C-alpha cells in the first residue's frame, strides 16, 4: 500500500511539474533574444511583420490563459491554438533570419 501511495504521489508531482513547465509564456523577445532590435525595427517598418507580431502575441496570451486554467478550453482548441502559434513563430523566424 505504501509503495502504491509513493507511486501515486510521484506521478502527481511529475504531472504538476509538467503543468508548471508548460505554463511558461513564449514571448518573442525570449524566443529570439538576438533579434530584439530587429523585431522592434521591423514592427515599425514592415506592416506584414507587425501584423504577424501582434497575431503571435494574441494567440500566445490565449494559450497561456488556457494553460494556467484562467480560461477554460477543450484539448482540441488548445492544440489548434498551439499549432497557430507555431506557424506564426515560424513565419516570424523566417523574416528575422532574412
C-alpha positions as CSV (number, residue, x, y, z in Angstrom):
1,X,0.0,0.0,0.0
2,X,2.8,2.4,0.9
3,X,4.5,1.7,-2.4
4,X,1.3,2.5,-4.4
5,X,0.9,5.7,-2.5
6,X,4.5,6.7,-3.3
7,X,3.9,5.9,-7.0
8,X,0.7,8.0,-7.0
9,X,2.5,10.9,-5.3
10,X,5.4,10.7,-7.7
11,X,3.1,10.7,-10.7
12,X,1.2,13.6,-9.2
13,X,4.4,15.6,-8.7
14,X,5.5,14.8,-12.2
15,X,2.2,16.0,-13.6
16,X,2.4,19.1,-11.5
17,X,5.9,19.8,-12.8
18,X,4.8,19.2,-16.4
19,X,2.0,21.7,-15.9
20,X,4.3,24.3,-14.4
21,X,6.8,23.9,-17.3
22,X,4.1,24.2,-19.9
23,X,2.7,27.4,-18.3
24,X,5.7,29.4,-19.3
25,X,4.7,32.1,-21.8
26,X,6.6,32.0,-25.0
27,X,7.4,35.7,-25.5
28,X,9.2,36.5,-28.8
29,X,11.9,38.5,-27.0
30,X,12.7,35.4,-25.0
31,X,12.5,33.1,-28.0
32,X,14.7,35.3,-30.2
33,X,16.9,37.4,-27.8
34,X,19.4,38.0,-30.5
35,X,16.8,39.7,-32.7
36,X,15.1,42.1,-30.2
37,X,16.4,45.2,-32.0
38,X,15.4,43.8,-35.4
39,X,11.9,42.9,-34.2
40,X,11.5,46.5,-33.0
41,X,12.7,47.8,-36.3
42,X,10.5,45.5,-38.4
43,X,7.4,46.3,-36.3
44,X,7.9,50.0,-37.4
45,X,8.9,49.4,-41.0
46,X,7.0,46.3,-42.2
47,X,3.3,46.2,-41.8
48,X,3.2,42.4,-42.5
49,X,5.7,41.7,-39.8
50,X,3.8,44.0,-37.4
51,X,0.6,42.0,-38.1
52,X,2.3,38.7,-37.5
53,X,3.9,40.0,-34.3
54,X,0.6,41.2,-33.0
55,X,-1.2,37.9,-34.0
56,X,1.5,35.9,-32.3
57,X,1.1,37.8,-29.1
58,X,-2.7,37.5,-29.1
59,X,-2.5,33.7,-29.7
60,X,0.3,33.3,-27.2
61,X,-1.7,35.1,-24.5
62,X,-4.7,33.0,-25.3
63,X,-2.7,29.8,-25.0
64,X,-1.1,31.0,-21.7
65,X,-4.6,31.7,-20.2
66,X,-5.7,28.2,-21.1
67,X,-2.5,26.6,-19.7
68,X,-2.9,28.4,-16.4
69,X,-6.6,27.4,-16.3
70,X,-7.7,31.1,-16.3
71,X,-9.7,30.4,-19.4
72,X,-11.4,27.0,-20.0
73,X,-11.0,25.4,-23.4
74,X,-11.1,21.9,-24.9
75,X,-7.9,20.0,-25.7
76,X,-8.8,20.4,-29.4
77,X,-9.0,24.2,-29.1
78,X,-5.7,24.3,-27.1
79,X,-4.0,22.1,-29.7
80,X,-5.2,24.3,-32.6
81,X,-4.0,27.4,-30.9
82,X,-0.6,25.9,-30.2
83,X,-0.3,25.0,-33.9
84,X,-1.3,28.5,-34.9
85,X,1.3,29.9,-32.5
86,X,3.9,27.6,-34.0
87,X,3.1,28.7,-37.6
88,X,3.2,32.4,-36.7
89,X,6.5,31.8,-34.9
90,X,8.0,30.0,-37.9
91,X,7.0,32.9,-40.2
92,X,8.5,35.5,-37.8
93,X,11.6,33.4,-37.5
94,X,12.0,33.3,-41.3
95,X,11.6,37.1,-41.5
96,X,14.1,37.7,-38.8
97,X,16.6,35.4,-40.5
98,X,16.3,37.0,-43.9
